[in-house]
Amino acid sequence: MSTPLKSYLGRSIDLLRRSTAKVVQSEPTPTALPSTIFSFDSSHPPVDKIDQFGLGSDIEVGGLSTCNLALIPSSSSSSSSPPPPSTHGNDEGVESSYSHMAFYGYLSTKIPQSKLGQIRTGYAGFRNISKPTLFGQDNWDLELYSHLKVKVGYRGWEGWRNRWVVNIGIDGRPKSDVFQHRLELPPTPTSSSSKIPLDPFTFPSQPTSFSTLYLPLSSFVLIKKGVISHSPIPMPKSSIRTIGFALLGRDRGDDGPSAPTQSQQGLLKSFRLGGWGKSDASEVEDDKELKALLEEDQPSTSAKAQTPRRSTGSPTTGYHRVGGVTTEKIPASTARNGGIDEVTSGLEEREGYFELCVKSVEAVRWDPESDEVGDV
C-alpha cells in the first residue's frame, strides 16, 4: 500500500522525468501521438486506481442522490462474491483483470421538505483529484491535441442517458469554474424504462455496449458557478488540472420547488445558483457579470405570477438538451395567494438508477472527415 508521501514523491520524480525528456527530445515539429488520460481496461495498462478520484452528489447538501465508483472485473476473472465497492482497485500484489470502471448510484431531483428553497438537487459526478508535486501541480498539456477520445457505455434508467457532461478544470482558475461539454450517449439495449437499481458486478445476459466518442477540445464551454459564462473564452489546453464526468438531472434555471417566504427582497434573495449545491446569494453579488446576466434574463413579476416554470427549449447551439418538464396552467389567483404546492405541482420530480461505464479517456489529434487519428 503506497503512502501519501510516497505517492507525492513518485509524482514529483515522474514530472521531472517527463519535463527533462521534453527538453532533450525537443523536435522542430513535435508529434501528437495518442496520450492516455485514464485507463480502466486491463488490456490497456496501467489501470488507474479508484483512490485517484473524488466523487460527490447532492446528498452532501441534504439531497437524496447516491453514487459510487468501482473497477469492474472482466467476465473471465469475475468471482461469485466480489469485495465491497470501497475495496475495488488494483492493489499492489493482487493480479486482477478489469473490463471498465463503473460510476453508479441512484439520482433523485426530489428535495426534502425541510430543505425546500435552500438546496439544489439532482446531480452526481466524479473527477480525478489534484496531483501536487515538489514542482507545482502535475497537469496535462494538450496543446497538440484536438479531441478527447472517450470509450464509454451506459446502463440504467433511460431518463438519465442524455444528461451527462464532461467537466475540465484548469489550473489557475477558481475551482468553481469548469469547461464543459455534453456527452452524447447513443441508445443502448442496457438503458431501459426501469428505475430499479442494478448490481454493477453482475454480468447481464445483454453485455454493456461501448461507444467511442470524440469531444472537440475547442467546443468546451466555460461554466462559472454553474451558469454558462456571459463572456465565453477558449479553453486553455496547456494546464488542465482535472477531468471528470457529471450527471445533471435538472436543467439550468430549474432549482425545484421553493419554500414560501413572508417577503422577497428582489431577484438575488430568491435566486439559487445552478450547480453543485451552491445557493448563496452573496456569490452573485460578488460577480457583477453574473448578476447583470441574471437580471437581464429574469422575467417580470407579473409574468412570474401568471406562468409556472417551464421548459425553455433547446438552445440554438444544441448545448444542453432540455428534458421533459411538464407544466400545468395555474390560475393567477392561486399564485398570488401564495399556493406554493399548487404552483410547483406541475414540475416533474425524477429519480432512477444510473451507471456510467468508462473504459478509457485519451487525448488525440483527430480528423473527422477522414475518421482517422493522426500523429502529427
Secondary structure, 3 states (H helix, E strand, C coil): CCCHHHHHHHHHHHHHHHHHHHHHCCCCCCCCCCEEEEECCCCCCCCCCHHHEEEEEHHHHCCCCEEEEEEEECCCCCCCCCCCHHHCCCCCCCCCCEEEEEEEEEEECCCCHHHCCCCCCCEEEEEECCCEECCEECCECCCCCCEEEEEEEEEEEHHHCCCEEEEEEECCCCCCEEEEEECCCCCCCCEECCCCCCCCCCCCCCCCCEEEEEEEHHHCEEEECCEECCCCCCCCCCCEEEEEEEEECCCCCCCCCCCCCCCCCCHHHHCCCCCCCCCCHHHHHCCHHHHHHHHHHCCCHHHHHHCCCCCCCCCCCCCCCCCCCCCCCCCHHHHHCCCHHHHHCCCCCCEEEEEEEEEEEEEEEEECCCCEEECC
